[in-house]
Amino acid sequence: MAQTVTPHQRGIVAFQPLDVELRSVFKFFNQEPAVHGIDLDIRQGEFFSILGPSGCGKTTTLRLIAGFERVDAGKLLIQGQPMTDIPPYRRPVNTVFQSYALFNHLNVWNNIAFGLRLKKEKLRKAEIESRVNEALRLVKMESLRSRFPHQLSGGQQQRVALARALVNRPAVVLLDEPLGALDLKLRKEMQFELSNLHKDLGLTFIMVTHDQEEALSLSDRIAVMNQGKIEQIGTPSEIYERPKTSFVADFIGDTNLFSGEITAVETAMVQVVTKTGLTVVVNRTEDTPTDLLKAVVVSVRPEKIQLSLYQPTLVNNCFEGRLVNVMYLGTHVNYVVELINGIRINVLQPNTFGSLPDCDTPIYAWWAEDDCLAIDS
């Protein structure tokens, strides 16, 4: 198996060669575009996730890379080679399906060996045994090699599916909602195992998921899709902290959104007056709109908002309100605050802050200028 240094270990992937390239790729179903002219550069050794809601085109994109669907327009290259006329079994990729697609009549060892026995270039028995045993070791399934799929847990079946993909030594591993069939606790465990496996192998992983936490925790970079188009590509922190569209801000995690327009622009900040009358000050970034009277959406994450029984002094973005709901979440507490203009916002704080007064108590909610964004609406 390849033992190259992974993006997690490098800390930077910008200068790595490209393993997968999509150039203005379209895919139509019944004359409707499921994938609408997308461009992607996926780097060698990268863990890249395609994230979005159901029907956004993410699975179709993965199937185009795998060769299960044909590109209707545009170009798709893997390791610099055009894939237009290359069938799935000739592409240097292997897919791990959500359903795992294991053969129930074959035990673990033979499930993993199945693809090797079908190779055009016939492998010797000793080579097959060596590669299957290596794959079993990588996914820590050596002791279960003789079991059949119905004798395995969901997590164990997932490991077998991974081993079956890895045994062919592909350049790119495609993961189609790989943890979607697992319960919450097992899904968390398998996230760590999948991350460690990626680091050990140094292969390119491309994962499709609708689970935001899964994408944020595993990925080097994420492409957020909506209605067949890519809304934004970036690192997990860029996607979460600096969303470029209101869709990304709303889809990734929780946020409070306020529609309004820019009423003042200075060197370091812009001022937005919302449709409900709030005056919000936002620190400028390179992506901040700066045209006066331009329609924008202000986004502020619940965990960025502070609560106080007393009005802070010399603070922008401070609004009076009252508590209307408190929800205990274990490590955190979610507060719903109704501001004096009638707008309700969510506030998330660690429970180390202690209990706040009962509902209907007057309270102040505030946040720093750097903790909110003005996004082109």
C-alpha positions in Angstrom: 0.0 0.0 0.0 1.1 3.6 -0.6 2.8 5.2 2.3 3.0 8.9 1.2 2.6 11.8 3.6 -1.1 12.8 4.0 -2.5 16.3 4.0 -3.2 15.9 7.7 0.5 15.4 8.3 1.6 18.2 5.9 -0.8 20.8 7.1 -0.9 22.1 3.5 -2.1 20.5 0.3 -2.0 23.5 -2.2 1.0 22.2 -4.2 0.1 18.5 -4.4 -0.5 17.1 -7.8 -4.2 16.5 -8.8 -5.7 13.1 -8.7 -9.2 14.1 -9.9 -10.2 17.0 -12.1 -13.7 18.0 -13.2 -14.0 20.8 -15.8 -17.5 22.3 -16.4 -19.1 19.0 -15.9 -22.8 18.5 -16.6 -25.1 15.6 -16.1 -28.7 15.6 -17.2 -31.7 13.4 -16.2 -34.8 13.9 -18.3 -33.2 17.1 -19.7 -32.8 18.5 -16.2 -29.3 19.2 -14.9 -28.5 17.1 -11.9 -24.9 18.4 -12.0 -24.7 21.9 -13.4 -21.2 22.8 -14.8 -19.1 22.1 -11.7 -15.4 22.5 -11.5 -13.3 20.5 -8.9 -9.6 19.9 -8.3 -9.0 17.1 -5.8 -5.4 16.8 -4.7 -3.3 13.6 -4.3 -3.6 12.3 -0.7 -6.5 14.5 0.2 -9.6 13.6 2.2 -12.2 15.5 0.2 -15.9 15.6 1.1 -18.8 16.6 -1.1 -21.6 17.8 1.3 -25.1 18.9 0.7 -28.8 18.1 1.1 -30.7 15.3 -0.6 -31.0 15.9 -4.3 -28.2 18.4 -4.6 -26.1 16.3 -7.0 -23.4 15.0 -4.7 -24.0 11.3 -5.3 -24.3 11.9 -9.0 -20.9 13.6 -8.9 -19.4 10.6 -7.1 -21.0 8.2 -9.6 -19.5 10.3 -12.5 -16.0 9.9 -11.0 -16.6 6.2 -10.5 -17.9 5.7 -14.0 -21.3 4.5 -13.1 -22.8 7.6 -14.9 -21.5 9.2 -18.1 -20.5 12.8 -18.3 -22.9 14.6 -20.7 -20.7 17.7 -21.1 -17.3 18.8 -19.8 -14.2 16.9 -18.9 -13.3 14.4 -16.1 -9.7 13.4 -15.5 -8.2 11.0 -13.0 -4.4 11.3 -12.6 -4.3 13.5 -15.7 -6.0 10.9 -17.9 -9.4 11.6 -19.6 -12.1 9.2 -18.3 -14.8 9.8 -20.9 -14.6 6.4 -22.5 -13.1 4.4 -19.6 -15.4 1.9 -18.0 -15.7 1.7 -14.2 -13.6 -1.4 -13.9 -10.7 0.2 -15.8 -10.6 3.3 -13.7 -8.0 3.6 -10.8 -10.8 4.0 -8.2 -12.8 1.8 -5.9 -16.1 2.6 -4.2 -17.4 1.8 -0.7 -21.2 1.9 -0.9 -23.5 2.9 1.9 -25.1 -0.6 1.8 -21.6 -2.2 1.7 -22.8 -4.6 -1.0 -21.0 -7.6 0.5 -21.6 -11.1 -0.9 -23.6 -13.0 1.7 -22.5 -16.4 0.4 -18.8 -15.5 0.8 -16.8 -15.2 4.0 -14.8 -12.1 4.9 -11.6 -13.4 3.3 -13.3 -14.3 0.0 -15.3 -11.1 -0.1 -12.1 -9.1 0.0 -10.3 -11.4 -2.6 -13.2 -11.4 -5.0 -12.1 -8.3 -7.0 -8.5 -9.6 -7.3 -9.6 -12.8 -8.8 -11.5 -10.9 -11.6 -8.5 -8.8 -12.6 -7.6 -9.0 -16.3 -4.0 -9.5 -15.4 -4.2 -12.8 -13.5 -2.5 -12.7 -10.1 -0.8 -15.6 -8.6 -2.4 -17.3 -5.6 0.4 -16.2 -3.3 0.0 -12.5 -4.4 -3.7 -12.7 -3.7 -3.2 -14.1 -0.3 -0.6 -11.5 0.6 -2.7 -8.6 -0.5 -5.9 -9.9 1.2 -4.0 -10.5 4.5 -2.5 -7.0 4.2 -6.0 -5.5 3.8 -7.3 -7.5 6.7 -4.5 -6.2 8.9 -5.2 -2.6 7.8 -8.8 -2.8 8.9 -8.1 -5.0 12.0 -10.2 -7.9 10.8 -7.7 -10.7 10.8 -9.4 -12.7 13.5 -12.8 -12.5 11.7 -11.5 -13.7 8.3 -13.7 -16.8 8.3 -17.0 -15.2 9.3 -19.9 -14.4 6.9 -21.5 -11.0 6.6 -24.6 -12.0 8.6 -22.2 -12.8 11.5 -20.7 -9.3 11.6 -21.8 -6.1 13.2 -22.5 -3.0 11.1 -19.1 -1.6 11.9 -17.3 -4.8 11.0 -19.2 -5.0 7.7 -18.1 -1.5 6.9 -14.4 -2.5 7.6 -14.8 -5.4 5.2 -16.2 -3.1 2.5 -13.2 -0.8 3.0 -10.8 -3.7 2.8 -12.3 -4.9 -0.4 -11.8 -1.4 -1.9 -8.3 -1.0 -0.6 -7.1 -4.5 -1.7 -7.1 -3.4 -5.4 -4.7 -0.6 -4.5 -6.7 2.2 -6.2 -5.4 5.7 -6.5 -8.7 7.1 -5.3 -11.2 5.6 -2.8 -14.8 6.8 -3.2 -17.0 6.7 -0.1 -20.8 6.9 -0.7 -22.3 7.8 2.7 -20.0 5.2 4.3 -21.2 5.7 7.9 -24.9 6.4 7.1 -26.1 2.9 8.2 -24.5 3.0 11.6 -25.9 4.1 14.9 -24.6 7.3 16.5 -22.0 5.8 18.8 -20.6 3.4 16.2 -20.5 6.2 13.7 -18.3 8.3 16.0 -16.0 5.4 16.5 -15.7 4.7 12.8 -15.0 8.3 12.0 -11.8 8.0 14.0 -10.9 4.7 12.3 -11.6 6.1 8.9 -9.4 9.2 9.6 -6.6 7.0 10.9 -6.8 4.7 7.9 -6.5 7.7 5.6 -3.5 9.0 7.4 -1.8 5.6 7.3 -2.4 4.9 3.6 -1.9 8.4 2.1 -4.5 7.6 -0.6 -7.0 10.1 -2.0 -10.4 9.7 -0.3 -13.5 11.3 -1.8 -16.6 11.1 0.5 -20.2 12.0 -0.2 -22.2 12.8 2.9 -25.1 14.9 4.1 -23.7 14.7 7.7 -22.1 18.1 8.4 -20.2 17.0 11.5 -18.8 14.0 9.6 -17.5 16.2 6.8 -16.1 18.8 9.2 -14.3 16.3 11.4 -12.8 14.1 8.6 -12.1 16.4 5.7 -9.1 18.4 4.5 -11.5 20.3 2.2 -15.2 20.3 1.6 -17.3 21.2 -1.4 -20.8 22.3 -0.5 -23.4 21.6 -3.2 -26.9 22.9 -3.8 -29.2 22.3 -6.7 -26.4 20.8 -8.8 -23.9 23.6 -8.3 -21.0 24.1 -5.9 -21.7 26.9 -3.5 -18.2 26.9 -1.8 -15.0 24.9 -1.5 -12.8 25.3 1.5 -11.3 23.8 4.6 -13.7 22.9 7.4 -12.8 26.0 9.3 -13.3 28.2 6.2 -16.6 26.7 5.4 -17.9 27.0 9.0 -16.3 30.4 10.0 -16.4 32.2 6.7 -19.3 30.9 4.6 -19.6 32.8 1.3 -23.3 32.4 0.7 -26.4 32.4 2.9 -27.1 28.8 1.9 -23.7 27.6 3.2 -24.1 29.7 6.4 -27.5 28.2 7.0 -26.7 24.6 6.0 -23.4 24.2 7.9 -24.2 24.1 11.6 -26.7 26.4 13.2 -26.8 30.2 12.7 -28.9 33.2 13.2 -29.6 35.1 9.9 -30.8 38.7 9.6 -31.7 40.3 6.3 -30.9 43.9 5.8 -28.9 46.5 3.8 -25.5 48.2 4.2 -26.0 51.7 5.6 -22.4 52.7 6.3 -18.9 51.6 5.2 -15.6 52.4 6.9 -12.1 51.0 6.4 -12.4 48.2 8.9 -16.2 47.7 9.2 -19.6 47.9 7.6 -22.9 48.8 9.3 -26.0 46.9 8.4 -29.6 47.8 9.4 -31.8 44.8 9.3 -35.4 44.7 8.1 -36.5 44.5 11.7 -34.6 47.6 12.8 -31.4 46.1 14.3 -28.1 48.0 13.7 -25.3 45.5 13.3 -21.6 46.3 13.0 -19.5 43.8 11.0 -15.7 43.7 10.6 -14.7 43.8 7.0 -13.0 40.9 5.3 -12.0 40.5 1.6 -15.4 38.9 0.9 -17.5 41.5 2.7 -19.9 43.5 0.4 -19.2 47.2 0.6 -21.8 48.9 -1.6 -24.1 51.3 0.2 -27.7 50.1 0.4 -26.7 46.7 -0.9 -29.0 43.8 0.3 -27.1 41.4 2.6 -27.6 38.7 5.1 -25.9 38.9 8.5 -24.9 35.6 10.0 -23.9 35.0 13.6 -23.4 31.6 15.1 -25.3 30.7 18.4 -22.0 29.9 20.2 -20.6 33.4 19.4 -23.4 35.2 21.3 -22.9 36.2 24.9 -25.7 36.7 27.5 -25.7 39.2 30.4 -28.2 40.3 33.0 -26.7 43.8 32.8 -26.1 45.9 29.7 -22.4 45.8 28.7 -20.7 49.2 28.2 -19.0 50.3 25.0 -20.2 47.3 23.1 -21.7 47.2 19.5 -24.2 44.5 18.6 -25.8 44.5 22.0 -29.6 44.0 22.1 -32.1 43.8 24.9 -34.5 40.9 25.1 -36.0 38.2 27.3 -35.5 34.5 27.7 -38.3 32.5 26.2 -36.9 28.9 26.3 -34.0 27.0 27.8 -32.9 23.6 26.6 -30.4 21.5 28.4 -28.1 19.6 26.0 -25.6 18.1 28.4 -22.3 19.8 27.7 -24.1 22.9 26.5 -27.3 24.8 27.1 -29.4 26.3 24.2 -31.2 29.5 25.0 -33.9 31.2 22.9 -33.9 34.9 23.4 -36.6 37.2 22.0 -35.2 40.6 21.2 -37.2 43.8 21.8 -38.0 43.9 18.0 -39.7 40.5 18.3 -37.0 38.5 16.5 -35.9 35.3 18.2 -32.3 34.1 18.3 -30.6 30.9 19.4 -27.7 31.2 21.9 -25.4 28.2 22.7 -23.3 28.3 25.8 -21.3 25.7 27.8 -23.1 24.6 30.9 -20.2 25.7 33.0 -21.7 29.2 33.0 -24.3 27.9 35.6 -28.0 28.4 35.4 -29.6 31.6 34.2 -32.9 33.0 35.5 -36.2 31.6 34.5 -37.9 32.5 31.3 -39.3 36.0 30.8 -36.4 37.5 32.7 -34.9 40.6 30.9 -31.5 39.9 29.4 -28.9 41.3 27.0 -27.5 39.4 24.0 -24.4 40.7 22.3 -21.5 39.6 20.1 -18.3 41.0 18.7 -18.0 42.6 15.3 -15.6 39.8 14.2 -18.0 37.1 15.2 -20.6 37.9 12.5 -20.6 38.1 8.7 -22.3 40.2 6.1 -23.0 37.9 3.1 -24.3 38.9 -0.3 -27.9 37.9 -0.4 
